Amino acid sequence: MPVQELQAADGHRFGAFVARPQGTPRGALVVLQEIFGVNSHIRAVAERYAAEGYVAIAPALFDRLQRGVELGYTEDDVQRGRELKMASKQDLALLDIAAAVAEGAQAGKVGIVGYCWGGLMTWLAACKVDGLSAAISYYGAGIPDQAALQPRCPVLMHFGERDHLIPQPQVQAFTQARPEVEVHVYPADHGFNCDQRAAFEPASADLARQRTLDFLQRHVG
């Protein structure tokens, strides 16, 4: 497994799954996990972005609590993932994300994409971490509560209209508060991009992916 160790500014060392493209990279993409850790789904996501020409780096954001977390999608896994998310400190996670961004900068411009909890952390990174050229968030619960933040790079967001964790009135309020953010809503539920979950919606996932790749091409390379 192509895992390497990175070091955050506070000295914390953590694992990161790194997928590299063939030939010269177009740039880099930091891939932020769901609450289930850097599991097989997130690794597959990173590998698909690498196949598009990006150095894809998926930092293990739970390593400060428990190293090597890799959960599935059972009720017990969801509960454990929620416990880890609640125990995580956002400011420390942002230090780890910043280290991944710095690592990616060796390949050129750097974008960031995140899913679920990683979608929220993507928005926070877009507003608080230097060195990003683009940010793409998938169904980040909690984002509407952070609408007062100002992004430092172009941002694209994907939401599902049936997502009970992020009701549509919240999405609409966020869109009005942050008109510079490109927001798309799909006929889907939370987690619609993950082909390992019952909520997987292939048509929505394909459209969101194409919009994501187009966005990356415009802003990263």
Disulfide bonds with the S-S distance in Angstrom:
none
